[in-house]
Amino acid sequence: MPERLARAAPASRRYASPLIAERRQRILDETKRLIGEVGLEGFTLRDLGERAGVSVTTVYNIFGDKEGVIAHALREFHAGIRLVLPASGANLAGFCRAIADTTAIVIENRSYSLALADLYFSRSLAPGLYAVIRGMPLQILSHWLWTAARDDLLRDTDTAAVETGFANLEWASIKDWGAGRIADGDLAAVRQRSFLTIALAAARPPLREAADGMLAAL
């Protein structure tokens, strides 16, 4: 996740006590499970406290509020995804392989992924949480934009608008997949098409032609 997005989530309070550290991790683990089961609408700190074996006051003391604990749980989940990203912006195939790798994680964590997609498009989502969820699918694209710009492969591009458009495509694809309109075996290709479409629009020749050829082959 880009650093500017990571800073969007509230900072949790730091404690040296191993007991508090263990409670903090237990709270985050249960937060992720609860999000996957009931989404944001059904998520309450009371339920979280009961499942984690802590008081609501403890949750407040460690994370500040409901948004804080949810944001930290999302960030922790995202930070646990290890990707090998190409060093060159011209290596579109390498970026597509990374997308296939993350697709396997999406499918493995189906209920959690679908809950996040619902949250992303929710009208009531707090701005801090929107920034965190928006940033989750951008690690690959943002790295490509950076390397492609460094290698002088991009046309003049509004990167913020490109990133928002890509995030919208990514989460919409997850919702379509959850609704059964995209099969598990097709989800990686759908997400790769989104990336290559962005590359086709943003890149200069000959990378633009390379993206067009890869799109035709999918």
VOBA-1610 file (N, C-alpha, C; in pm, whole numbers, padded with zeros to 5 digits, always signed):
BEGIN
Met+00084-00119+00000Met+00000+00000+00000Met+00088+00124+00000Pro+00062+00223-00086Pro+00144+00342-00085Pro+00144+00408+00052Glu+00255+00475+00083Glu+00271+00532+00217Glu+00163+00633+00249Arg+00124+00712+00146Arg+00023+00817+00174Arg-00110+00756+00214Leu-00141+00636+00163Leu-00265+00570+00200Leu-00254+00506+00336Ala-00138+00452+00366Ala-00118+00390+00497Ala-00137+00492+00608Arg-00101+00617+00580Arg-00114+00720+00683Arg-00258+00763+00703Ala-00347+00723+00612Ala-00486+00766+00622Ala-00557+00702+00740Ala-00513+00585+00784Ala-00578+00518+00895Ala-00529+00575+01027Pro-00614+00582+01128Pro-00572+00633+01257Pro-00461+00547+01316Ala-00369+00610+01387Ala-00260+00535+01448Ala-00306+00473+01579Ser-00274+00345+01599Ser-00307+00282+01726Ser-00206+00322+01830Arg-00242+00312+01958Arg-00152+00348+02065Arg-00055+00235+02092Arg+00069+00268+02126Arg+00173+00168+02141Arg+00190+00133+02289Tyr+00203+00002+02315Tyr+00225-00045+02450Tyr+00341-00145+02448Ala+00421-00143+02555Ala+00535-00234+02565Ala+00495-00367+02626Ser+00382-00372+02695Ser+00340-00492+02765Ser+00311-00606+02669Pro+00372-00724+02689Pro+00339-00841+02604Pro+00192-00878+02612Leu+00129-00859+02729Leu-00012-00891+02744Leu-00097-00802+02654Ile-00067-00673+02652Ile-00142-00581+02567Ile-00117-00613+02420Ala+00007-00648+02385Ala+00039-00683+02247Ala-00040-00807+02204Glu-00053-00904+02294Glu-00130-01025+02262Glu-00277-00992+02246Arg-00329-00907+02333Arg-00470-00866+02322Arg-00492-00790+02191Arg-00399-00703+02158Arg-00411-00625+02034Arg-00421-00718+01913Gln-00335-00818+01907Gln-00337-00910+01795Gln-00466-00992+01792Arg-00513-01032+01911Arg-00637-01108+01918Arg-00754-01024+01868Ile-00755-00898+01905Ile-00861-00808+01859Ile-00857-00794+01707Leu-00737-00776+01651Leu-00726-00761+01506Leu-00769-00888+01433Asp-00730-01003+01485Asp-00769-01129+01422Asp-00921-01145+01421Glu-00983-01114+01532Glu-01129-01127+01540Glu-01199-01020+01456Thr-01138-00903+01445Thr-01195-00799+01359Thr-01202-00846+01215Lys-01094-00907+01167Lys-01093-00957+01029Lys-01198-01066+01008Arg-01211-01154+01106Arg-01312-01260+01093Arg-01453-01201+01094Leu-01476-01105+01181Leu-01610-01046+01193Leu-01647-00968+01068Ile-01552-00896+01010Ile-01579-00824+00886Ile-01620-00922+00777Gly-01549-01034+00770Gly-01581-01134+00669Gly-01718-01196+00689Glu-01765-01201+00813Glu-01892-01266+00842Glu-02012-01171+00830Val-01997-01047+00881Val-02114-00959+00889Val-02095-00826+00816Gly-01974-00799+00762Gly-01951-00671+00697Gly-01947-00557+00798Leu-01950-00434+00747Leu-01943-00318+00837Leu-02076-00290+00904Glu-02187-00315+00833Glu-02318-00282+00888Glu-02348-00361+01015Gly-02306-00487+01018Gly-02333-00570+01135Gly-02221-00572+01237Phe-02116-00497+01212Phe-01998-00498+01298Phe-02020-00407+01419Thr-02007-00460+01539Thr-02016-00378+01659Thr-01897-00407+01749Leu-01858-00307+01824Leu-01747-00325+01919Leu-01787-00420+02031Arg-01915-00425+02063Arg-01960-00518+02168Arg-01937-00662+02124Asp-01978-00694+01998Asp-01954-00829+01946Asp-01805-00859+01937Leu-01729-00760+01892Leu-01585-00779+01881Leu-01523-00808+02016Gly-01563-00731+02118Gly-01508-00752+02252Gly-01541-00890+02305Glu-01664-00936+02284Glu-01703-01069+02331Glu-01621-01178+02262Arg-01601-01164+02133Arg-01527-01266+02059Arg-01378-01264+02093Ala-01325-01146+02118Ala-01182-01134+02149Ala-01153-01153+02298Gly-01259-01159+02381Gly-01240-01176+02524Gly-01185-01053+02594Val-01224-00934+02543Val-01178-00809+02603Val-01299-00716+02619Ser-01282-00612+02695Ser-01389-00514+02711Ser-01386-00415+02596Val-01499-00349+02574Val-01504-00244+02473Val-01407-00132+02508Thr-01392-00107+02636Thr-01298-00004+02682Thr-01155-00037+02638Thr-01120-00165+02644Thr-00986-00205+02600Thr-00967-00177+02451Val-01071-00204+02372Val-01062-00175+02229Val-01039-00026+02207Tyr-01116+00057+02277Tyr-01100+00202+02266Tyr-00961+00246+02310Asn-00911+00188+02418Asn-00781+00228+02469Asn-00668+00198+02371Ile-00681+00087+02298Ile-00574+00046+02206Ile-00589+00112+02070Phe-00713+00119+02018Phe-00732+00164+01879Phe-00805+00296+01865Gly-00859+00350+01971Gly-00924+00480+01964Gly-01072+00473+01937Asp-01115+00400+01834Asp-01257+00390+01802Asp-01280+00276+01704Lys-01405+00260+01662Lys-01441+00152+01570Lys-01367+00163+01438Glu-01360+00284+01383Glu-01289+00303+01256Glu-01141+00267+01271Gly-01085+00300+01386Gly-00943+00272+01408Gly-00913+00123+01406Val-00993+00044+01474Val-00965-00099+01481Val-00989-00165+01345Ile-01092-00122+01273Ile-01118-00179+01140Ile-01005-00143+01044Ala-00963-00016+01046Ala-00856+00028+00956Ala-00728-00050+00981His-00694-00073+01108His-00572-00146+01138His-00582-00293+01099Ala-00699-00350+01112Ala-00716-00489+01069Ala-00699-00501+00918Leu-00754-00407+00843Leu-00739-00409+00697Leu-00594-00389+00657Arg-00528-00296+00722Arg-00388-00270+00690Arg-00302-00392+00722Glu-00331-00459+00832Glu-00251-00576+00868Glu-00272-00688+00765Phe-00396-00709+00723Phe-00422-00811+00622Phe-00347-00780+00494His-00353-00655+00451His-00288-00615+00327His-00137-00626+00338Ala-00082-00589+00454Ala+00063-00595+00473Ala+00115-00738+00469Gly+00028-00835+00497Gly+00070-00974+00495Gly+00078-01034+00357Ile+00036-00960+00255Ile+00042-01008+00117Ile+00179-00972+00060Arg+00258-01072+00030Arg+00393-01050-00021Arg+00394-01068-00173Leu+00434-00963-00243Leu+00437-00968-00388Leu+00578-00946-00440Val+00609-01013-00550Val+00733-00988-00622Val+00694-00906-00746Leu+00730-00778-00746Leu+00690-00689-00853Leu+00808-00659-00945Pro+00783-00649-01075Pro+00891-00624-01170Pro+00962-00491-01143Ala+01089-00488-01180Ala+01167-00366-01163Ala+01151-00273-01282Ser+01097-00325-01393Ser+01082-00245-01514Ser+00935-00225-01548Gly+00899-00103-01582Gly+00762-00074-01622Gly+00724-00139-01753Ala+00823-00183-01830Ala+00794-00248-01958Ala+00754-00394-01941Asn+00773-00449-01823Asn+00746-00591-01799Asn+00599-00612-01763Leu+00512-00594-01859Leu+00368-00608-01834Leu+00333-00750-01793Ala+00401-00848-01850Ala+00372-00988-01815Ala+00400-01013-01667Gly+00506-00953-01615Gly+00537-00969-01473Gly+00430-00909-01383Phe+00376-00794-01422Phe+00268-00733-01344Phe+00141-00818-01353Cys+00116-00877-01469Cys-00001-00965-01482Cys+00015-01089-01396Arg+00137-01141-01383Arg+00159-01255-01294Arg+00131-01218-01150Ala+00170-01098-01110Ala+00142-01052-00974Ala-00008-01042-00949Ile-00082-00998-01051Ile-00228-00991-01039Ile-00286-01130-01021Ala-00234-01227-01094Ala-00281-01365-01078Ala-00253-01416-00936Asp-00137-01379-00881Asp-00103-01420-00744Asp-00202-01362-00643Thr-00236-01235-00658Thr-00330-01173-00563Thr-00471-01228-00582Thr-00504-01270-00703Thr-00636-01328-00727Thr-00655-01455-00646Ala-00549-01534-00635Ala-00557-01655-00554Ala-00589-01621-00408Ile-00533-01511-00359Ile-00559-01468-00222Ile-00703-01421-00207Val-00754-01348-00307Val-00894-01304-00306Val-00988-01423-00297Ile-00963-01524-00380Ile-01051-01641-00383Ile-01042-01720-00253Glu-00921-01730-00198Glu-00903-01803-00073Glu-00975-01736+00043Asn-00987-01604+00038Asn-01052-01526+00144Asn-01183-01466+00090Arg-01268-01551+00039Arg-01387-01508-00033Arg-01476-01415+00049Ser-01518-01458+00167Ser-01613-01377+00244Ser-01552-01243+00283Tyr-01426-01243+00316Tyr-01357-01120+00354Tyr-01348-01026+00233Ser-01311-01079+00116Ser-01299-00998-00005Ser-01433-00937-00043Leu-01540-01015-00034Leu-01672-00965-00070Leu-01720-00858+00029Ala-01687-00876+00156Ala-01724-00776+00255Ala-01652-00643+00226Leu-01526-00650+00186Leu-01452-00528+00155Leu-01509-00460+00031Ala-01550-00538-00069Ala-01611-00479-00188Ala-01740-00407-00151Asp-01820-00466-00065Asp-01943-00400-00020Asp-01911-00271+00055Leu-01808-00276+00140Leu-01769-00158+00214Leu-01723-00047+00120Tyr-01646-00082+00018Tyr-01590+00018-00072Tyr-01700+00100-00138Phe-01809+00035-00176Phe-01917+00104-00245Phe-02027+00154-00151Ser-02006+00143-00021Ser-02106+00188+00075Ser-02107+00340+00086Arg-02225+00398+00087Arg-02237+00543+00102Arg-02197+00591+00240Ser-02207+00503+00338Ser-02180+00543+00476Ser-02036+00519+00519Leu-01950+00472+00428Leu-01812+00442+00465Leu-01737+00569+00503Ala-01671+00566+00619Ala-01593+00681+00664Ala-01475+00706+00570Pro-01436+00833+00551Pro-01328+00865+00457Pro-01198+00791+00485Gly-01163+00776+00613Gly-01040+00706+00646Gly-01042+00562+00601Leu-01155+00495+00622Leu-01167+00355+00579Leu-01174+00345+00427Tyr-01239+00442+00363Tyr-01242+00442+00216Tyr-01100+00450+00160Ala-01018+00535+00219Ala-00880+00550+00171Ala-00802+00420+00187Val-00823+00351+00298Val-00752+00225+00321Val-00797+00119+00220Ile-00929+00103+00202Ile-00980+00000+00112Ile-00947+00035-00033Arg-00955+00162-00068Arg-00918+00205-00204Arg-00774+00168-00233Gly-00688+00179-00136Gly-00546+00153-00159Gly-00510+00007-00169Met-00596-00083-00121Met-00560-00224-00116Met-00531-00285-00254Pro-00610-00257-00358Pro-00578-00317-00488Pro-00478-00236-00570Leu-00424-00127-00514Leu-00341-00036-00593Leu-00192-00065-00586Gln-00151-00159-00503Gln-00008-00182-00487Gln+00058-00214-00622Ile-00004-00301-00700Ile+00053-00341-00828Ile+00048-00225-00927Leu-00069-00163-00943Leu-00081-00054-01040Leu+00009+00063-01003Ser+00012+00102-00877Ser+00093+00216-00836Ser+00241+00191-00863His+00286+00066-00841His+00425+00034-00871His+00450+00042-01021Trp+00355-00008-01100Trp+00371+00003-01245Trp+00377+00149-01289Leu+00287+00232-01239Leu+00287+00374-01276Leu+00420+00439-01241Trp+00473+00404-01124Trp+00600+00464-01082Trp+00715+00420-01172Thr+00724+00288-01197Thr+00835+00240-01280Thr+00820+00286-01424Ala+00698+00288-01476Ala+00677+00332-01613Ala+00709+00480-01629Ala+00673+00562-01530Ala+00708+00705-01535Ala+00859+00722-01526Arg+00923+00647-01439Arg+01069+00654-01425Arg+01139+00618-01555Asp+01083+00516-01625Asp+01143+00469-01750Asp+01095+00546-01872Asp+01020+00656-01848Asp+00970+00742-01955Asp+00881+00665-02053Leu+00793+00583-01999Leu+00703+00501-02080Leu+00560+00553-02079Leu+00533+00659-02001Leu+00396+00708-01986Leu+00373+00836-02063Arg+00250+00851-02112Arg+00205+00981-02160Arg+00173+01067-02038Asp+00141+01194-02061Asp+00097+01279-01950Asp-00028+01217-01891Thr-00021+01182-01762Thr-00128+01103-01700Thr-00162+01159-01563Asp-00290+01172-01535Asp-00338+01207-01401Asp-00338+01078-01320Thr-00230+01051-01248Thr-00216+00922-01180Thr-00323+00901-01074Ala-00364+01007-01005Ala-00466+00992-00902Ala-00598+00945-00964Ala-00635+01003-01078Ala-00758+00963-01146Ala-00746+00820-01199Val-00628+00785-01251Val-00606+00648-01300Val-00619+00548-01186Glu-00561+00580-01071Glu-00568+00489-00956Glu-00711+00472-00907Thr-00786+00581-00901Thr-00925+00571-00857Thr-01007+00488-00955Gly-00987+00510-01085Gly-01058+00431-01184Gly-01025+00283-01174Phe-00898+00252-01151Phe-00857+00113-01138Phe-00917+00051-01012Ala-00915+00123-00900Ala-00975+00071-00777Ala-01123+00042-00797Asn-01193+00132-00869Asn-01335+00108-00896Asn-01354-00020-00978Leu-01270-00039-01080Leu-01279-00159-01162Leu-01251-00285-01080Glu-01150-00278-00995Glu-01112-00393-00915Glu-01224-00437-00822Trp-01278-00342-00748Trp-01382-00378-00651Trp-01512-00415-00721Ala-01541-00353-00837Ala-01660-00393-00913Ala-01645-00537-00965Ser-01524-00573-01005Ser-01501-00711-01051Ser-01521-00810-00936Ile-01477-00772-00815Ile-01496-00860-00700Ile-01644-00878-00671Lys-01723-00771-00683Lys-01866-00783-00660Lys-01932-00871-00767Asp-01891-00854-00893Asp-01946-00940-00999Asp-01909-01086-00974Trp-01787-01110-00930Trp-01744-01246-00898Trp-01827-01303-00784Gly-01851-01223-00682Gly-01932-01268-00569Gly-02075-01298-00608Ala-02126-01228-00710Ala-02263-01250-00758Ala-02272-01367-00854Gly-02157-01431-00882Gly-02158-01546-00970Gly-02147-01514-01118Arg-02125-01386-01152Arg-02114-01347-01292Arg-01975-01369-01348Ile-01878-01391-01260Ile-01741-01423-01301Ile-01701-01550-01227Ala-01656-01650-01300Ala-01613-01776-01238Ala-01477-01759-01172Asp-01448-01844-01073Asp-01318-01838-01006Asp-01204-01843-01106Gly-01216-01932-01204Gly-01109-01950-01301Gly-01092-01834-01397Asp-01190-01745-01404Asp-01184-01630-01495Asp-01146-01500-01425Leu-01145-01500-01292Leu-01126-01373-01219Leu-00990-01312-01246Ala-00885-01392-01252Ala-00752-01336-01277Ala-00748-01266-01413Ala-00807-01329-01515Ala-00805-01269-01648Ala-00884-01138-01651Val-00996-01133-01580Val-01075-01009-01573Val-00993-00897-01509Arg-00924-00929-01401Arg-00843-00828-01333Arg-00721-00789-01418Gln-00665-00882-01490Gln-00553-00851-01580Gln-00599-00759-01693Arg-00720-00782-01744Arg-00774-00694-01848Arg-00787-00551-01797Ser-00831-00536-01673Ser-00843-00401-01616Ser-00707-00332-01614Phe-00606-00405-01570Phe-00471-00349-01565Phe-00420-00314-01705Leu-00435-00406-01799Leu-00385-00383-01934Leu-00461-00271-02005Thr-00588-00255-01975Thr-00665-00145-02031Thr-00610-00012-01983Ile-00576-00005-01854Ile-00513+00115-01800Ile-00379+00139-01869Ala-00299+00032-01884Ala-00168+00045-01949Ala-00184+00092-02093Leu-00284+00040-02163Leu-00308+00079-02302Leu-00339+00228-02312Ala-00417+00278-02218Ala-00456+00419-02221Ala-00343+00512-02177Ala-00258+00465-02086Ala-00159+00555-02024Ala-00021+00547-02086Ala+00012+00438-02153Ala+00149+00417-02200Ala+00175+00478-02336Arg+00302+00504-02361Arg+00346+00547-02494Arg+00380+00423-02578Pro+00380+00441-02712Pro+00432+00332-02795Pro+00582+00312-02761Pro+00635+00191-02771Pro+00571+00066-02816Pro+00502-00011-02702Leu+00509+00042-02577Leu+00447-00032-02467Leu+00296-00038-02485Arg+00241+00065-02546Arg+00097+00066-02572Arg+00059-00050-02663Glu+00139-00073-02766Glu+00111-00184-02857Glu+00127-00318-02787Ala+00224-00326-02696Ala+00243-00450-02620Ala+00121-00480-02533Ala+00066-00376-02470Ala-00054-00394-02388Ala-00172-00436-02474Asp-00184-00378-02593Asp-00293-00413-02684Asp-00283-00559-02726Gly-00161-00604-02754Gly-00142-00743-02793Gly-00174-00840-02681Met-00137-00806-02558Met-00167-00892-02445Met-00317-00897-02418Leu-00385-00784-02437Leu-00530-00781-02420Leu-00598-00873-02522Ala-00549-00868-02647Ala-00610-00952-02750Ala-00588-01100-02722Ala-00480-01132-02650Ala-00448-01272-02623Ala-00524-01328-02503Leu-00581-01242-02421Leu-00652-01291-02301Leu-00788-01351-02340
//
